[in-house]
Amino acid sequence: MNVLLVNLANDPAKSLWQLQTGEELFLVIIAIILMIGMVLIGVLALNMLMILRKAVGPEAAAKPADSRTLWQRMAGLHLLSQEKELMMDHAYDDIYELDNPTPPWFMGLFYGTIAFGVVYLLIFHVFDAGELQLDEYKQEVAIAEVQRESYIKKVAGSINENTVALATDAKSLEAGKTLYLQSCVACHGQQGQGGVGPNLTDEYWLHGGSVKSVFHTITEGVPEKGMMSWKKQLNPLQVQQIASFILSLQGTKPTGAKEPQGDKEVPNATPPADKVAVR
């Protein structure tokens, strides 16, 4: 249904048949079931005619009355007393073969699968009237991605330098780590030990060590020292995640850490009025 609405919004001039292809797979399934049912009814009706013909035909008088029930006849079942009638002429090592044909219900099922295959072929590969599973999956993923982006923008829109809070849950920190490795490693090192940029694992900060200060520095950058602004590349939620991950590195003491720079500050403390953010 979601796929149908998206297609209709993109192209309102589509024909009724094209619109139905994305929406009415249920009707297609019903049509297939009806066709299989018709095949089964036809097979059973043919079998009934054969039974009636044997019962009222000229050869019926020469044969003893068939004591099988109607269901046994339709299902192709035979009584043990009828084995001699079904026995074929040949025998191998005194083993006789019975002429026991395939039951009508099985043949009906078999012909039903053929009918299903023909209908499926016509709908999905000849007339292109139905969506293949791979196409449906891709369209549903695209819809989900749009919804995800909308949700992220909605959530991220409520985060700014004044409302940002330190995230401590594993999911946020893992997301922050991934973003850090993508964007910050070149200057600050893979473990935050510093490089071109300062060490992020000690208690010394050039632009403030609170989450709000770190958030501000990442968002606005420090152009005079070569750090770019990331507000066009990252949304506020992502900046919050990176800032939280950076603060989680406090005290890790990685090998080859750069010497301290700036002023010593207790992590997460409220930044002084004249300070604006992290590295």
Buried (B, 14 or more C-beta within 10 A) or exposed (E): EEBBEBBBEEEEEBEEEBBBBBBBBEEBEEEBEEBBEEBBEEBBEEBBEEBEEEEEEEEBEEEEEBEBEEEEBBBBEBEEEBEEEEEEEEEEEEEEEEEEEEBBBEBBBEBBEEBBEEBBEEBBEEEEBBBEEEEBEEBEEEBEEEEEEEEBEEEBEEBBBEEBEBBEEEEBBEBBBBBBEEBBEEBBBEBBBBBEBBBBBBBBBBBBBBBBBBBBBBBBBBEEEEBBBBEEEBBBBBBBBBBBBBBBBBEEEBEEBBEBBBBEBEBBEEBEEEBBBBB
